[in-house]
Structure formats: C-alpha cells, structure tokens
Amino acid sequence: MLVFLPGCPPPSELIDDELLPEHKAQGELPGYTELIHRYNARLVGVDLVSCRTEVEATWLDDKGRPRRESGKGRLIFRRPLDTALTVEAFGKTVMWAGSNDFQYWLFANLHEDGEVFFGRFGADRGGRPLPMPVSPDTVPFLLGLMPLEPYADAPDPPAVEAFRGYALIEPPGLPLRFLLEPETGTPRRVDVIDRAGNSAVICVLNGGVEVEGRMLEAVHVAGGELMQRIGDVQLDGRAAAPLLLPEEATIYPADETSRMTVEFKTAKAQDPKVRDQLFDLDVLIAALKPQRIEDLDR
C-alpha cells in the first residue's frame, strides 16, 4: 500500500484537465466523512454486478508487439475480489481477464493459439505485471464498486479539495485518487497513483447506466432510512442512492502503451449464471485451452 512522500504538490496540481468530464457543482462541498457516506450509500444491497459490455483493448505483449482485441463482452464483479472481464468476437471468447482472492490472470489471443498470464497476490509478489492497462482486481475500485472507510471518528479526517466542480480525495492507505460528484459521491475519474503522487493509471468515467435488481430486502429499514454493513464499512441512517455504472470507462496508463475502453450496455445486481467456476483459474485453463501458460511470478 502507498505511503505518501512528504513535500508532494497538492493533488489538483497533478491532474490533467483534459481528462475530465464537465461538472457544475451544486451547494457547498461536503466534508470527507459525509462525502464517503454518499459514495458508500450507492453500494447498499449490491454484492454482485453483472454487465453486458463492448470492449476494445490495445497493449504491447511481452515481446513489444502491438496487440488489439475488441468485441462484445461481459464484466462480472462479486465481492470481495472475484472479477471477470471478457471480449468476444464472432461468438468466440478472444480475451478473458479475471481474479479471485488469491490470483489474477489474462487469457489473450484465444482466437489463435491462445496464451494465459497469471500471478498471485501476496507481500512477496515481485513478478511482472499483466500485459494490459490495469490488473483485473483493480477494476472494481476504478468503477466505484468498492466501499471506502469514512474515518468518522478520526480527530483529523482526510482533506477534500474542490477541483473544477468535483470533490477530490485520496483515501488513506490506498494508492488511489478519486474525483467525485459532491452531491452523490458518484466517481467520474479514478487514478492509480505512484509514490510521488503522480497518476500511473487513469480511468475516466462518462455517463451513467443504473444497476438493476438491488437486494434491498435484507437491509434493515427504520424511518425510511437504510442501515447496513458493507464489508467493514458501517452505513447508518443512509438512504440507498442509485448505483450508476458509467456508460463508458476508459482506462489507460500514463505511458500510453496500452488502453482499454469499456462501454456498459446493461448492468444488474442479480445473475443466476454467475458461478464459482468463472473465478477458478484451473477451470478456465481447462475450458479455454491456451497453448502457452506463463507464470508472471517466476
């Protein structure tokens, strides 16, 4: 996890203005705790998100050769770290990126011989990164699907900076910078930042597609307000705000050698087709049959 270096410039000085959608703020800027409550209230009743997408990904492989995949696909996220991002062309899966609690992987060039790259989570992780803009386990953070700690009892809560109508925050303990709509807590840009506070990966979020079928019957309702725990984050007396995924998310690293654009067509919080096998690397290798298997930790 990130430890910020002293003497870094303010976050707003590290933002590229051209990579921001426009926003006209209404009302006063909320404090950090209130802002995070608004952000987290969007996630009430949502442990699973299943989406239909259109994806275009470009990257350089481990030999420096340009690669490109595009087509229709799926994005599935199941708390805490199960992810699946696929690209299909002519009815065949050509790319599959994913993760679970222990591993992360990328199946690529499946319309040819096919190859899979995989690595493991852990403090001793020192292998090469996946040849794609961002690891699959980071995607839920970039899309605003992971709850954040409000630090309600902290004597000195984290700062909130106003920037072009947005609320700009850097949650402690995470190498992430968020630009949120202050009224709803909806993210519009999320950056993965390096130790100097510079943006290493940028995710710009435009438009909104509402997640349908939220499981609110398990939430205790008192006086018209919702109370629920999401992971380790407690939501007290907060109404469930609509959960919007972006119509389009563009993810790319600062070096611009790769890019992924995801268009969200539909999104729902219930999907009986989501099974454990979708997040099991051994099962996926047996099903997708890549000819080349590469352990990135070796």
C-alpha positions as a Markdown table, in Angstrom:
| # | Residue | x | y | z |
|---|---|---|---|---|
| 1 | Met | 0.0 | 0.0 | 0.0 |
| 2 | Leu | 1.1 | 3.5 | -0.7 |
| 3 | Val | 3.0 | 5.6 | 1.8 |
| 4 | Phe | 2.9 | 9.3 | 0.6 |
| 5 | Leu | 6.2 | 11.1 | 0.5 |
| 6 | Pro | 6.4 | 14.5 | 2.3 |
| 7 | Gly | 6.6 | 17.6 | 0.2 |
| 8 | Cys | 4.4 | 16.3 | -2.7 |
| 9 | Pro | 2.4 | 19.0 | -4.6 |
| 10 | Pro | -1.3 | 19.3 | -3.9 |
| 11 | Pro | -3.3 | 16.6 | -5.8 |
| 12 | Ser | -5.0 | 19.2 | -8.1 |
| 13 | Glu | -1.6 | 20.2 | -9.5 |
| 14 | Leu | -1.1 | 16.6 | -10.7 |
| 15 | Ile | -4.4 | 16.4 | -12.6 |
| 16 | Asp | -4.6 | 16.6 | -16.4 |
| 17 | Asp | -7.6 | 18.9 | -17.0 |
| 18 | Glu | -8.2 | 17.4 | -20.5 |
| 19 | Leu | -9.1 | 14.1 | -19.0 |
| 20 | Leu | -12.1 | 15.2 | -17.0 |
| 21 | Pro | -15.8 | 15.3 | -17.9 |
| 22 | Glu | -17.5 | 18.6 | -17.1 |
| 23 | His | -19.5 | 19.0 | -13.8 |
| 24 | Lys | -21.3 | 22.0 | -12.3 |
| 25 | Ala | -21.3 | 21.6 | -8.6 |
| 26 | Gln | -24.4 | 22.5 | -6.5 |
| 27 | Gly | -24.2 | 23.6 | -2.9 |
| 28 | Glu | -21.3 | 23.5 | -0.6 |
| 29 | Leu | -18.5 | 21.0 | -0.7 |
| 30 | Pro | -19.2 | 18.2 | 2.0 |
| 31 | Gly | -16.5 | 17.1 | 4.4 |
| 32 | Tyr | -14.7 | 13.8 | 4.0 |
| 33 | Thr | -16.9 | 11.7 | 6.2 |
| 34 | Glu | -20.1 | 13.0 | 4.7 |
| 35 | Leu | -18.7 | 12.6 | 1.1 |
| 36 | Ile | -17.7 | 8.9 | 1.8 |
| 37 | His | -21.1 | 8.2 | 3.2 |
| 38 | Arg | -22.7 | 9.4 | 0.0 |
| 39 | Tyr | -20.3 | 7.3 | -2.0 |
| 40 | Asn | -20.9 | 4.2 | 0.1 |
| 41 | Ala | -24.7 | 4.6 | 0.1 |
| 42 | Arg | -24.7 | 3.8 | -3.6 |
| 43 | Leu | -23.4 | 0.3 | -2.8 |
| 44 | Val | -26.2 | -0.8 | -0.4 |
| 45 | Gly | -27.7 | -4.1 | -1.5 |
| 46 | Val | -25.1 | -4.8 | -4.2 |
| 47 | Asp | -22.7 | -7.7 | -3.7 |
| 48 | Leu | -22.7 | -8.7 | -7.3 |
| 49 | Val | -22.7 | -6.7 | -10.6 |
| 50 | Ser | -23.1 | -8.4 | -13.9 |
| 51 | Cys | -22.8 | -6.3 | -17.1 |
| 52 | Arg | -23.1 | -6.6 | -20.8 |
| 53 | Thr | -20.3 | -4.6 | -22.4 |
| 54 | Glu | -18.5 | -3.7 | -25.6 |
| 55 | Val | -14.7 | -3.7 | -25.1 |
| 56 | Glu | -11.7 | -2.5 | -27.0 |
| 57 | Ala | -8.2 | -3.2 | -25.6 |
| 58 | Thr | -4.8 | -2.4 | -27.1 |
| 59 | Trp | -1.5 | -3.3 | -25.5 |
| 60 | Leu | 2.1 | -4.4 | -26.1 |
| 61 | Asp | 2.8 | -8.0 | -25.4 |
| 62 | Asp | 6.0 | -9.2 | -23.6 |
| 63 | Lys | 7.9 | -9.1 | -26.8 |
| 64 | Gly | 6.9 | -5.5 | -27.5 |
| 65 | Arg | 4.4 | -6.4 | -30.3 |
| 66 | Pro | 1.2 | -4.4 | -30.6 |
| 67 | Arg | -2.0 | -6.4 | -29.7 |
| 68 | Arg | -5.7 | -5.4 | -30.1 |
| 69 | Glu | -8.9 | -7.1 | -29.1 |
| 70 | Ser | -12.4 | -5.7 | -29.5 |
| 71 | Gly | -15.9 | -7.0 | -29.4 |
| 72 | Lys | -18.9 | -7.6 | -27.1 |
| 73 | Gly | -18.2 | -9.0 | -23.7 |
| 74 | Arg | -19.1 | -9.3 | -20.0 |
| 75 | Leu | -17.9 | -7.7 | -16.8 |
| 76 | Ile | -18.7 | -9.5 | -13.6 |
| 77 | Phe | -17.7 | -8.4 | -10.1 |
| 78 | Arg | -18.6 | -10.4 | -7.0 |
| 79 | Arg | -17.4 | -9.1 | -3.6 |
| 80 | Pro | -14.7 | -9.3 | -2.4 |
| 81 | Leu | -12.3 | -9.8 | -5.3 |
| 82 | Asp | -14.0 | -12.1 | -7.9 |
| 83 | Thr | -13.8 | -10.4 | -11.3 |
| 84 | Ala | -14.2 | -11.5 | -14.9 |
| 85 | Leu | -13.8 | -9.2 | -18.0 |
| 86 | Thr | -14.3 | -10.9 | -21.4 |
| 87 | Val | -14.2 | -9.9 | -25.0 |
| 88 | Glu | -16.0 | -12.0 | -27.7 |
| 89 | Ala | -15.7 | -11.8 | -31.4 |
| 90 | Phe | -17.8 | -13.9 | -33.9 |
| 91 | Gly | -19.3 | -15.9 | -31.0 |
| 92 | Lys | -15.9 | -16.9 | -29.6 |
| 93 | Thr | -14.1 | -15.7 | -26.5 |
| 94 | Val | -10.9 | -14.0 | -27.6 |
| 95 | Met | -9.8 | -12.4 | -24.2 |
| 96 | Trp | -10.6 | -13.2 | -20.6 |
| 97 | Ala | -9.1 | -11.2 | -17.7 |
| 98 | Gly | -10.0 | -12.0 | -14.1 |
| 99 | Ser | -9.1 | -12.5 | -10.4 |
| 100 | Asn | -10.2 | -14.1 | -7.2 |
| 101 | Asp | -8.9 | -13.8 | -3.6 |
| 102 | Phe | -5.6 | -15.4 | -4.4 |
| 103 | Gln | -4.7 | -14.9 | -8.1 |
| 104 | Tyr | -5.2 | -12.7 | -11.2 |
| 105 | Trp | -4.9 | -13.6 | -14.9 |
| 106 | Leu | -5.2 | -12.7 | -18.5 |
| 107 | Phe | -6.1 | -15.1 | -21.4 |
| 108 | Ala | -5.3 | -13.4 | -24.7 |
| 109 | Asn | -5.2 | -14.3 | -28.4 |
| 110 | Leu | -7.7 | -17.1 | -27.8 |
| 111 | His | -8.8 | -16.9 | -31.5 |
| 112 | Glu | -5.3 | -18.1 | -32.3 |
| 113 | Asp | -3.2 | -20.5 | -30.2 |
| 114 | Gly | -4.0 | -18.7 | -27.0 |
| 115 | Glu | -1.9 | -17.7 | -24.0 |
| 116 | Val | -2.5 | -17.1 | -20.4 |
| 117 | Phe | -0.5 | -14.9 | -17.9 |
| 118 | Phe | -1.1 | -15.2 | -14.2 |
| 119 | Gly | 0.2 | -14.0 | -10.9 |
| 120 | Arg | -0.5 | -14.3 | -7.2 |
| 121 | Phe | -1.4 | -11.8 | -4.5 |
| 122 | Gly | 0.9 | -11.5 | -1.5 |
| 123 | Ala | 3.6 | -9.4 | 0.2 |
| 124 | Asp | 6.3 | -11.3 | -1.7 |
| 125 | Arg | 4.8 | -10.5 | -5.1 |
| 126 | Gly | 7.7 | -9.4 | -7.3 |
| 127 | Gly | 6.7 | -10.7 | -10.7 |
| 128 | Arg | 6.0 | -8.8 | -13.9 |
| 129 | Pro | 2.6 | -7.1 | -14.4 |
| 130 | Leu | -0.1 | -8.4 | -16.7 |
| 131 | Pro | 0.3 | -7.1 | -20.3 |
| 132 | Met | -2.9 | -4.9 | -20.0 |
| 133 | Pro | -3.6 | -1.4 | -18.7 |
| 134 | Val | -4.6 | -2.5 | -15.2 |
| 135 | Ser | -4.9 | -5.7 | -13.2 |
| 136 | Pro | -8.5 | -7.1 | -13.1 |
| 137 | Asp | -8.7 | -6.8 | -9.3 |
| 138 | Thr | -8.2 | -3.0 | -9.6 |
| 139 | Val | -11.2 | -2.6 | -11.9 |
| 140 | Pro | -13.9 | -2.6 | -9.1 |
| 141 | Phe | -12.0 | 0.3 | -7.5 |
| 142 | Leu | -11.8 | 2.2 | -10.7 |
| 143 | Leu | -15.6 | 1.8 | -11.3 |
| 144 | Gly | -16.5 | 2.8 | -7.8 |
| 145 | Leu | -17.8 | -0.6 | -6.7 |
| 146 | Met | -15.6 | -1.0 | -3.5 |
| 147 | Pro | -16.7 | 0.8 | -0.3 |
| 148 | Leu | -14.3 | 3.3 | 1.3 |
| 149 | Glu | -13.6 | 3.9 | 5.0 |
| 150 | Pro | -15.3 | 7.1 | 6.2 |
| 151 | Tyr | -13.0 | 7.7 | 9.1 |
| 152 | Ala | -15.9 | 9.2 | 11.1 |
| 153 | Asp | -14.0 | 9.0 | 14.4 |
| 154 | Ala | -10.7 | 10.4 | 13.2 |
| 155 | Pro | -9.6 | 13.6 | 15.0 |
| 156 | Asp | -8.3 | 14.9 | 11.7 |
| 157 | Pro | -10.2 | 13.4 | 8.8 |
| 158 | Pro | -8.6 | 13.4 | 5.3 |
| 159 | Ala | -8.9 | 16.6 | 3.2 |
| 160 | Val | -11.4 | 17.2 | 0.5 |
| 161 | Glu | -10.3 | 19.6 | -2.3 |
| 162 | Ala | -12.6 | 21.3 | -4.7 |
| 163 | Phe | -11.4 | 20.9 | -8.3 |
| 164 | Arg | -13.4 | 22.0 | -11.3 |
| 165 | Gly | -16.7 | 21.2 | -9.6 |
| 166 | Tyr | -15.6 | 17.9 | -8.2 |
| 167 | Ala | -14.6 | 16.7 | -4.7 |
| 168 | Leu | -11.0 | 15.4 | -4.9 |
| 169 | Ile | -9.9 | 12.9 | -2.3 |
| 170 | Glu | -7.0 | 10.5 | -1.7 |
| 171 | Pro | -8.3 | 7.8 | 0.8 |
| 172 | Pro | -5.6 | 6.9 | 3.3 |
| 173 | Gly | -4.0 | 3.5 | 2.8 |
| 174 | Leu | -5.0 | 3.3 | -0.9 |
| 175 | Pro | -2.8 | 4.3 | -3.9 |
| 176 | Leu | -5.9 | 6.0 | -5.5 |
| 177 | Arg | -7.2 | 9.4 | -6.2 |
| 178 | Phe | -10.9 | 10.0 | -6.7 |
| 179 | Leu | -12.8 | 12.8 | -8.4 |
| 180 | Leu | -16.4 | 12.5 | -7.1 |
| 181 | Glu | -19.6 | 14.4 | -7.8 |
| 182 | Pro | -20.0 | 16.0 | -4.4 |
| 183 | Glu | -23.8 | 15.8 | -4.4 |
| 184 | Thr | -24.0 | 12.0 | -4.8 |
| 185 | Gly | -20.4 | 10.6 | -4.4 |
| 186 | Thr | -20.5 | 9.2 | -7.9 |
| 187 | Pro | -16.9 | 8.8 | -9.2 |
| 188 | Arg | -16.1 | 10.5 | -12.5 |
| 189 | Arg | -12.3 | 9.8 | -12.6 |
| 190 | Val | -10.2 | 7.5 | -10.5 |
| 191 | Asp | -6.4 | 7.4 | -10.8 |
| 192 | Val | -3.9 | 4.8 | -9.5 |
| 193 | Ile | -1.1 | 7.0 | -8.2 |
| 194 | Asp | 2.6 | 6.3 | -7.6 |
| 195 | Arg | 4.7 | 7.2 | -4.5 |
| 196 | Ala | 5.2 | 10.8 | -5.8 |
| 197 | Gly | 1.5 | 11.3 | -6.2 |
| 198 | Asn | 1.6 | 11.2 | -10.0 |
| 199 | Ser | -1.1 | 9.3 | -12.0 |
| 200 | Ala | 0.2 | 5.9 | -13.1 |
| 201 | Val | -3.2 | 4.7 | -14.5 |
| 202 | Ile | -6.1 | 6.9 | -15.3 |
| 203 | Cys | -9.8 | 5.9 | -15.5 |
| 204 | Val | -12.3 | 8.4 | -16.9 |
| 205 | Leu | -16.0 | 7.6 | -16.4 |
| 206 | Asn | -18.7 | 9.2 | -18.5 |
| 207 | Gly | -22.5 | 8.9 | -18.5 |
| 208 | Gly | -24.5 | 6.5 | -16.3 |
| 209 | Val | -26.2 | 3.1 | -16.5 |
| 210 | Glu | -28.2 | 2.2 | -13.4 |
| 211 | Val | -27.6 | -1.2 | -11.8 |
| 212 | Glu | -31.0 | -3.0 | -11.7 |
| 213 | Gly | -32.3 | -5.6 | -9.2 |
| 214 | Arg | -30.6 | -4.5 | -6.0 |
| 215 | Met | -31.1 | -6.8 | -3.0 |
| 216 | Leu | -32.6 | -4.3 | -0.5 |
| 217 | Glu | -34.9 | -6.8 | 1.3 |
| 218 | Ala | -32.0 | -7.8 | 3.6 |
| 219 | Val | -31.5 | -4.2 | 4.7 |
| 220 | His | -32.9 | -3.0 | 8.0 |
| 221 | Val | -35.3 | -0.2 | 7.3 |
| 222 | Ala | -36.0 | 2.4 | 10.0 |
| 223 | Gly | -37.9 | 5.6 | 9.4 |
| 224 | Gly | -37.4 | 5.3 | 5.7 |
| 225 | Glu | -33.6 | 5.1 | 6.0 |
| 226 | Leu | -31.3 | 2.2 | 5.4 |
| 227 | Met | -28.8 | 0.7 | 7.8 |
| 228 | Gln | -26.3 | -1.9 | 6.6 |
| 229 | Arg | -22.7 | -3.0 | 6.8 |
| 230 | Ile | -20.8 | -3.4 | 3.6 |
| 231 | Gly | -17.7 | -5.3 | 4.4 |
| 232 | Asp | -16.0 | -3.4 | 7.2 |
| 233 | Val | -17.8 | -0.1 | 6.5 |
| 234 | Gln | -20.9 | 0.7 | 8.5 |
| 235 | Leu | -23.7 | 2.7 | 6.9 |
| 236 | Asp | -26.0 | 4.2 | 9.5 |
| 237 | Gly | -29.1 | 6.2 | 8.6 |
| 238 | Arg | -28.3 | 6.4 | 4.9 |
| 239 | Ala | -30.8 | 6.1 | 2.1 |
| 240 | Ala | -29.7 | 4.0 | -0.8 |
| 241 | Ala | -28.7 | 6.3 | -3.6 |
| 242 | Pro | -28.9 | 4.9 | -7.2 |
| 243 | Leu | -25.9 | 2.9 | -8.2 |
| 244 | Leu | -24.7 | 4.1 | -11.6 |
| 245 | Leu | -22.0 | 2.5 | -13.7 |
| 246 | Pro | -20.6 | 4.7 | -16.4 |
| 247 | Glu | -21.8 | 4.4 | -19.9 |
| 248 | Glu | -18.2 | 4.4 | -20.9 |
| 249 | Ala | -15.0 | 3.8 | -18.9 |
| 250 | Thr | -11.6 | 4.5 | -20.5 |
| 251 | Ile | -8.6 | 3.0 | -18.6 |
| 252 | Tyr | -5.0 | 3.7 | -19.6 |
| 253 | Pro | -1.6 | 4.1 | -18.1 |
| 254 | Ala | 0.3 | 7.3 | -18.2 |
| 255 | Asp | 2.9 | 5.9 | -20.6 |
| 256 | Glu | 0.0 | 5.3 | -23.1 |
| 257 | Thr | 1.4 | 2.0 | -24.4 |
| 258 | Ser | -2.0 | 0.3 | -23.7 |
| 259 | Arg | -5.6 | 1.3 | -23.3 |
| 260 | Met | -8.9 | -0.3 | -22.5 |
| 261 | Thr | -12.3 | 1.2 | -23.3 |
| 262 | Val | -15.4 | -0.4 | -21.9 |
| 263 | Glu | -19.0 | 0.6 | -22.9 |
| 264 | Phe | -21.6 | -0.6 | -20.5 |
| 265 | Lys | -24.9 | -1.6 | -22.2 |
| 266 | Thr | -26.7 | -3.2 | -19.2 |
| 267 | Ala | -26.0 | -3.8 | -15.5 |
| 268 | Lys | -27.8 | -5.9 | -12.9 |
| 269 | Ala | -27.2 | -6.9 | -9.3 |
| 270 | Gln | -28.6 | -10.5 | -9.8 |
| 271 | Asp | -27.5 | -13.1 | -12.3 |
| 272 | Pro | -28.1 | -16.8 | -11.8 |
| 273 | Lys | -25.5 | -17.6 | -14.5 |
| 274 | Val | -22.7 | -16.4 | -12.2 |
| 275 | Arg | -21.0 | -19.4 | -10.7 |
| 276 | Asp | -17.8 | -20.1 | -8.8 |
| 277 | Gln | -16.2 | -21.7 | -11.9 |
| 278 | Leu | -15.9 | -18.3 | -13.6 |
| 279 | Phe | -13.3 | -17.3 | -11.0 |
| 280 | Asp | -11.3 | -20.5 | -10.9 |
| 281 | Leu | -8.1 | -20.3 | -12.9 |
| 282 | Asp | -7.7 | -24.1 | -13.2 |
| 283 | Val | -11.2 | -24.5 | -14.5 |
| 284 | Leu | -10.7 | -21.6 | -17.0 |
| 285 | Ile | -7.4 | -23.1 | -18.3 |
| 286 | Ala | -9.2 | -26.4 | -18.9 |
| 287 | Ala | -12.1 | -24.7 | -20.7 |
| 288 | Leu | -10.2 | -22.1 | -22.8 |
| 289 | Lys | -7.2 | -24.4 | -23.6 |
| 290 | Pro | -4.4 | -21.8 | -24.1 |
| 291 | Gln | -1.3 | -23.3 | -25.7 |
| 292 | Arg | 1.1 | -21.1 | -23.7 |
| 293 | Ile | 0.9 | -20.7 | -19.9 |
| 294 | Glu | 3.2 | -18.1 | -18.3 |
| 295 | Asp | 3.7 | -17.6 | -14.5 |
| 296 | Leu | 4.5 | -13.9 | -14.0 |
| 297 | Asp | 6.0 | -14.6 | -10.6 |
| 298 | Arg | 8.7 | -16.8 | -12.0 |
